[in-house]
Amino acid sequence: MRQFYTRGLGVILVFFTVNISLANSNTLILGNTTDSCTLSNFVEALPQDTTVECANIPDPAILTAIDSCGNNVTVVFKETNNDDGTCTDYTIVREWSACGPSGNVIKHKQTITVRDTVAPYFIQDLPSDLTLECTDTVPDAVTLTAADKCDPSVCVVSFEEEITGLDDGCASNYVITRTWKVNDCAGNENVHVQTLTIEDNEAPEFQQDLPESYTLECTAGIPDAETLTARDSCDSSVCAVSFNEITIGKDDGCDAEYKLKRIWKTEDCAGNENQHIQIITIEDNTPPTFVQTLPTDATFQCDADVPDAQTITAVDSCDSSVCVVDFNEVITGKDDDCPATFQIVRTWTTKDCADNSVSHTQTLTFEDTTAPEFVETLPADIEVSCTDIPDAAVLTANDNCDANLVDVTFEETVFNKDDECDTDYVIKRVWKVSDCATNEVMHTQHITVTSGDPAFVESLPADIEVSCESIPTADTLTATDGCGNMLTVNFEETSTADSTTCGDYTITRTWTAQACDSELVHTQTITVTAPTVSFNETLPENVTVSCTNIRPPETLTAINSCGDAIAVVYEETSTATGDSCEAYTLTRVWKTDSCVDTDITHTQVITVEPADSASFNETLPSDEAIQCTNASAPATLTAVDACGNTIDVVFEESSDQTDNCSSYTLTRTWTAAFCSDNSISHTQTISVTTGESTFNEALPENTEIECTSIPTPATLTAMDGCGTPIEVTFNETSTQVDDCTAYTLTRTWSTASCNDQTLTHTQIITVNPGEGSFVETTLPENIDIQCEDLPDPVVLTATDGCGNSIDVNFEEISDQADDCANYMVTRKWTATYCGDKVLSHTQVINVTSGEISFVEELPADETIECGDPDAAVTLTATDGCGKPVDVTFEETSDQDEANDCPLYLITRTWTAIDCNGSEISHTQIISVGDTIAPTVVETIEDIDLICGQDVPPAPDLTFEDNCTASENLTVEFAEDEQTNNGDIVITRTWSVTDSCDNSETFRQVITITEPATESQTVTNCINDGTIDLMSLFNDNGVTGTWEDLNNSGALTGNEFNTFATGVGTYNFRLIDNTTNCTTGREVTIILDDSCEVLPCRLEDIEISEVVTPNGDGINEFFVIDGVEGCGFVTQVKIFNRLGQLVFESNDYQNDWSGRELGNDQLPSGTYFYIVKLVNSGFDDIQGFIFLGSGA
């Protein structure tokens, strides 16, 4: 903004021309600004020049105007249209003008350029592209009309149709291209093209039923191939069918198994192909059979000879050559801890070229059932005293099969010795040895032990008489029982001495040992005589001392001859009268206090002399020099004599002061008298002066300041050396000439005191005129703005360095060149003072058109499946001032038309550039692809069949894809057969892949199960003979062949021979001879040896060795085990160690609990038994039994 001043010009007429953007010109006429109403501009925003389409011409803007006095002014509008009707671009010129009351005129002109760049448009819906089958009817071409937004007449539409592909040898595939065109008078053209694609996508079809795949055994005959013909839906002629047969697997080394693949193919002129494949599988499912009788399992003793392996051969139904039989022998157990027991497994295996195999296994088991034997004579049961127990015998053993027999184990157990008072007890010794096959032999020996009398080991202490200081320490005694076992010795000591006993007393010592029912005791008596008394410390002697050297009394202690502490009583007496100046004596007595007549006494006499000196108690005040009245208060002193007695102190003070302005002396004296003519004293001298006069406040220092910062003079006070206030005089002088020149201020403070002392202080202040400054604290800063938002200039004021107001001049400069370019406005405020001093501030305003931006939401990148994307959006843009900016659009694609897989990118770019060359752009990437796998049209269902039912052929499926034509899909079919837990599972798999390798797999599972199982389980003995398996079921109409699942070799037809095998479990299954499937009949036969009675063995019999009938449920009775079910009659006789019969039973039932024939409980000890097993054929069994005590 520029300021124009009219002051002093009178009445004038001035024209201002103001340049604004877009080259419009407003003319402003000014009259006398002080005497007339003026008109400056229109009220509304002025319409700008623009370019529009012929159908989008804007209405004229309505402009109004108001003069400076607030009056409405009439606005005149004029429009000129240059349209010549030739369809070319033209202009519309619009003008607004207004005249103010003072004659000043404002005008505005807008130019609108009108164009026609939009093509005519079709009125009807446009026909889209179509793809038809060759059998479909081709639709007629539609009639299209068109209209134009700038041309009211109906536009003429031309039509053209072209057919291609009818003469290429396959008339069922061709293309019809239809084109409609329309143009307006401005040459804008609109074209629509419709493409009709007629295709033949159906392959020819076979006329006959198609032969199915099947499987044959290698011995069956192969039928001849069928003759097939085919026809096509778009071709009336019969299509040729080619046939080919391929043999697969004949050259793989096994002619018995191979496949025949028969292929019939037909194709029409469009390349649609149909084929049928038949697979004939020739299989060999029958394994070879062994020729010889197969060897059975056998068991041998460890020292038996190993039989030689049998030679076995085999033959096959589809292979005329003799099959090779592989033999394998595995020996286990030879390299473990027991090589005497081992197993040999022999296996004969054969298979034909089709891998059908059969095997037979024979197991030879070598056992060791014979226990080892002891080599030495076995130790018998004995009875000994506790000191004559023999060492355990060392036994060894041999075994018939185990050369590495382990050592004999030995174990010793003691019975009835579970407390300290057992007089008789039993030692049980057991020797055991077992071979590596766990066959064990054992021998037991019982030793009955008796005991003797206890005794002390050491010499026993005798009775004695001693003094108290000679009492001996008690002896430590040990003792043993009759067997030499250490006994516990208890010691006890008692005394007749107590606190009231002063004479002789007695000590009694007792040692006691308990050996079961016997007690061992020894007693010693010690007589103790009375003690003597004595002091422990050196005794104090008689002395003479001053009253200051009296020592405290000694502490004396005493003991008797027995080492006991004796109490000491202390007593002190004095001859002192209370006069510290007289001598006196102290008598000290120490006396023991015991209960006997041997007490002792010691006396010490101390002569005490009076004091001969004294001293003050406090620190004595020293001499000092002070000012005026600053003397401290006199000290208070106290005194004591040499014996610590307090004595009186007398204080005196004198001064030689004559007036308040002169120095003087204070004299202070303290005196203490004691013991008549003895005394002590102390004198302090204090020198007092008047001192120097001083100011009370901090003195102001010389300084240099700006003229606006002159401080107020300080107020100073003063006092003399004695603190008395004195008067202060102030004076100030200045060298100032004006506000632009530096000068000095001199300030002086002075005093006078009573003794003609003078005190003066001077401060010199240098005052500078300072620098001028703007009054406003915030100055306009450099800014960046957009468009026409230029702010009004700030009005600044200023002062010189001393605060006086000074004039400020304002200037504004603009470098704007045109309406489009960015430009800069420079504003400068300047103030001059004190002659040549200058104060200035500059503001720079950068005016820009701002950033370009798109108006609409920008389209994002996207990924689409195959096909055309949505049409590109239309984007518009504006600069930072809201002015429209042209936007260009470009679209590119990297699509490869030769690639069947629609994988490509479409790149769309919108670019906007303003008149300053600023540019923005936006890019959208559209990824076109195919991620969806093909699908199947039909429903695929799994099938469950029972063994024997026919398996249906694979269904003829139709597959389709979202992007790839069905005929271009790759379909791979596979069929797999597996056995799962006896069921047959056939899995059919169709793998379908489109042009972009998206693949999907479709499956059909056919499960062929065996019929429901009806099972029988029977248990028989190995000697029960032949079992008819058919007779185990009620349905006698069932036929088939029984299958021996264990290869027992005992099955012939329907009969199982129990004599031909051993103990075990055998399983059989009935197979239908027609379908080769199981009938569901299964039999399990369990063979045991319950029909055989095994003989009872002597080594299986076990007899108790210990009976302890104490009610704890353990070893309560004498028990004979291992004869149950043998049919024996058990007779028992039991004798004591004197050979007397104490128990007898002719039908013993394991019920003897240690009672004799008369039913009395027998004593503990070792007894002898004889056991006779009637009807057993065994010799009598003899042995020892230990009977413990009852509860």
Secondary structure, 3 states (H helix, E strand, C coil): CCCCCCCCCCCCCEEEEEECHHHCEEEEEECCCCCCCCCCCECCCCCCCEEEECCCCCCCCCCCEECCCCCEECEEEEEEECCCCCCCCEEEEEEEEEECCCCCEEEEEEEEEEECCCCCEECCCCCCCEEEECCCCCCCCCCCCEECCCCCCCECEEEEEEEECCCCCCCCCEEEEEEEEEECCCCCEEEEEEEEEEECCCCCEECCCCCCCEEEECCCCCCCCCCCCEECCCCCCEECEEEEEEEECCCCCCCCCEEEEEEEEEECCCCCEEEEEEEEEEECCCCCEECCCCCCCEEEECCCCCCCCCCCCEECCCCCCCECEEEEEEEECCCCCCCCCEEEEEEEEEECCCCCEEEEEEEEEEECCCCCEECCCCCCCEEEECCCCCCCCCCCEECCCCCCCCCCEEEEEEECCCCCCCCCEEEEEEEEEECCCCCEEEEEEEEEEECCCCEECCCCCCCEEEEHHHCCCCCCCCEECCCCCEECEEEEEEECCCCCCCCCEEEEEEEEEEECCEEEEEEEEEEEECCCEEECCCCCCCEEEECCCCCCCCCCCEEECCCCEEEEEEEEEECCCCCCCCCEEEEEEEEEECCCCCCCEEEEEEEEECCCCEEECCCCCCCEEEECCCCCCCCCCCEEECCCCEECEEEEEEECCCCCCCCEEEEEEEEEEECCCEEEEEEEEEEEECCCCEECCCCCCCEEEEHHHCCCCCCCCEECCCCCEECCEEEEEECCCCCCCCEEEEEEEEEECCCCCEEEEEEEEEEECCCCEECCCCCCCCEEEECCCCCCCCCCCEECCCCCEECCEEEEEECCCCCCCCEEEEEEEEEEECCCEEEEEEEEEEEECCCCEECCCCCCCEEEECCCCCCCCCCCEECCCCCEECEEEEEEECCCCCCCCCCEEEEEEEEEECCCCCEEEEEEEEEEECCCCCEECCCCCCEEEECCCCCCCCCCCCEECCCCCHHHCEEEEEEEEEEECCEEEEEEEEEEECCCCCEEEEEEEEEEECCCCEEEEEEEECCCCEEECHHHCCCCCCCCEEEECCCCCCEECCEEEHHHCCCEEEEEEEECCCCCCEEEEEEEEEEECCCCCCCCCHHHCEECCEECCCCCCCCCCECEECCCCCCCEEEEEEECCCCCEEEEECCCCCCECCECCCCCECCCEEEEEEEEEECCCCCCEEEEEEECCCC
